Amino acid sequence: MQNNLCQKWLAIGITVLFLGLIFGSAVSALTIKNKRIVDMSIVISLNSDGYIDITVEEAWNMLNDSSNGVQVPIDVRTDSEWANEHINTPAPEKPRHHCVCEWDNETILQEFMSFYEEKEIIIYCRSGSRSVTASNMLVDNGFVGTIYNMLGGINAWKAAGFPTICNQPPDTPTITGTINGKPETEYPYTISSTDSESDDVHYYINWSDGTDTMYIGPYSSGDEVIVNHIWAGKGTYVVKAKARDVFGEESDWATLEVSMPKSKPINQWFYWFLEQCPLLAKLFYHYQNI
């Protein structure tokens, strides 16, 4: 009887131990599974935004040290906000302006992403709201590059004592081309200006002969623009050109003095007279070509 009782308790003990092992393994597996789920949620939480939040202090340090790579600040506020005031950082990490209000236009957005592809950009606005919107738009549309979102925007930047600047005018243009020629002959003139903030520019050209060229463009900063002109009569002219950026800031005038000392006679009777006097015509054309 005692042996049977011992065997019974032994069987119960073994069964309990067996069940304990099974239950313990299940609990352990569930714990590991839950841990993986928790860990994965952390990873998703850390990477779901697709961009990196940075403080204005971190942005300032990054933008004043090109040894850590070149980061391009992108101001996504309106044109008037940019022209009135924007952050001031040294080249080659000077700020650019691209209003997020235009990114509903697919073409404009794609052009932006293509231009800054594989670059590091720091997005900022006034207080931080529009920069988040812009960053999310870039992520959602598959931007290839590194996106930093500057927390607090230009308000936080100024509160930290970092410098700002208003929109600057383009540099005074250069004008190159023929300075001595003949009237009624077309000559090319090359105009170029650089904008310190890489804004697009328009050009206004005054030929000083009553045939001014109104603003043409826009052209990219630094591009050489070739404009042809024909001088109708002999004389000395002062070609003047100035550049205006897309925000309305204008450069000083550039000048180039041009002389057109030779002119063709326009009176038909004179040509008829020359035809009647071949020797005189020969002498006339000889001196015209000197």
Disulfide bonds with the S-S distance in Angstrom:
Cys99-Cys101 2.26
